[in-house]
């Protein structure tokens, strides 16, 4: 069971246990991480679950698909490590991942 660290909008950190197969958005919702919205309920349509993923973890997960990239094109403050939390599926390689929620 990987541990995930969320960096909230106010800079505080919340460490939680995640289950393999969940999306980062699911993990956040299951653990009351209220800064991560996910208004489209994970359908990759709105970009409200935009997060920054630490560089080490980025190397261990799949690259975004075209659908995700299209949504990221309309999101503010996109960086090289931007992803949609609804599209990133947790696996054991993500232990100690740091997920930063942009302001």
C-alpha positions in Angstrom: 0.0 0.0 0.0 1.8 3.1 -1.2 2.0 6.2 0.9 1.1 9.5 -0.9 1.9 13.0 0.4 -0.5 15.7 -0.7 0.8 19.3 -0.5 -2.4 21.4 0.0 -2.9 24.9 -1.3 -1.9 26.4 2.0 1.4 24.5 2.0 0.4 22.0 4.6 1.1 18.3 4.0 -1.2 15.3 4.4 0.2 11.8 4.2 -2.2 9.0 3.3 -2.2 5.4 2.4 -3.4 4.6 -1.2 -4.7 1.4 -2.7 -3.2 0.2 -6.0 -5.7 0.7 -8.9 -7.2 3.9 -7.4 -6.7 7.2 -9.2 -5.0 10.0 -7.3 -8.3 11.8 -7.3 -10.0 8.8 -5.7 -7.3 8.8 -3.0 -7.8 12.5 -2.3 -11.6 12.1 -2.1 -11.3 9.0 0.2 -9.1 11.0 2.5 -11.0 14.3 2.6 -8.4 16.2 0.7 -10.8 19.0 -0.1 -8.4 21.2 -2.1 -8.6 18.7 -5.0 -12.0 19.2 -6.6 -12.5 16.8 -9.5 -15.8 18.5 -10.7 -16.3 16.1 -13.6 -16.0 13.0 -11.3 -13.0 11.7 -13.1 -14.2 11.9 -16.7 -11.2 13.9 -17.9 -13.3 16.8 -18.9 -12.7 19.8 -16.7 -9.1 20.1 -15.3 -10.2 20.8 -11.7 -8.0 17.9 -10.5 -4.9 19.4 -12.0 -1.8 18.6 -9.8 1.9 18.7 -9.9 3.7 15.3 -9.4 7.2 15.1 -8.1 9.9 14.4 -10.7 10.9 10.9 -9.3 7.3 9.7 -9.4 6.8 11.0 -12.9 9.5 8.7 -14.1 7.6 5.7 -12.7 4.1 6.3 -14.2 2.7 6.2 -17.6 2.8 9.3 -19.8 -0.5 11.2 -20.3 -2.8 10.1 -23.1 -3.9 12.6 -25.7 -7.3 13.1 -24.0 -5.5 14.3 -20.8 -3.1 16.4 -22.7 -6.0 18.2 -24.4 -7.5 19.1 -21.1 -4.2 20.2 -19.7 -4.0 22.6 -22.7 -6.8 24.7 -21.1 -5.6 24.6 -17.5 -3.8 27.5 -15.8 -0.2 27.2 -14.6 0.7 24.0 -16.4 4.2 22.8 -15.9 6.2 19.8 -17.2 5.1 17.8 -14.1 1.4 18.7 -14.5 -1.1 15.8 -14.6 -4.8 15.3 -14.0 -5.3 13.4 -10.8 -8.3 11.5 -12.3 -5.9 10.0 -14.9 -3.0 8.8 -12.7 -3.5 5.3 -11.4 -1.7 4.4 -8.1 0.8 1.5 -8.1 3.5 0.3 -5.7 6.2 2.3 -7.6 4.5 5.5 -6.4 5.3 5.0 -2.7 6.2 8.3 -1.2 4.9 10.3 -4.2 4.4 14.0 -3.5 1.3 15.5 -5.1 1.1 19.3 -5.0 -2.3 20.9 -5.5 -1.9 24.3 -7.3 -3.5 27.4 -6.1 
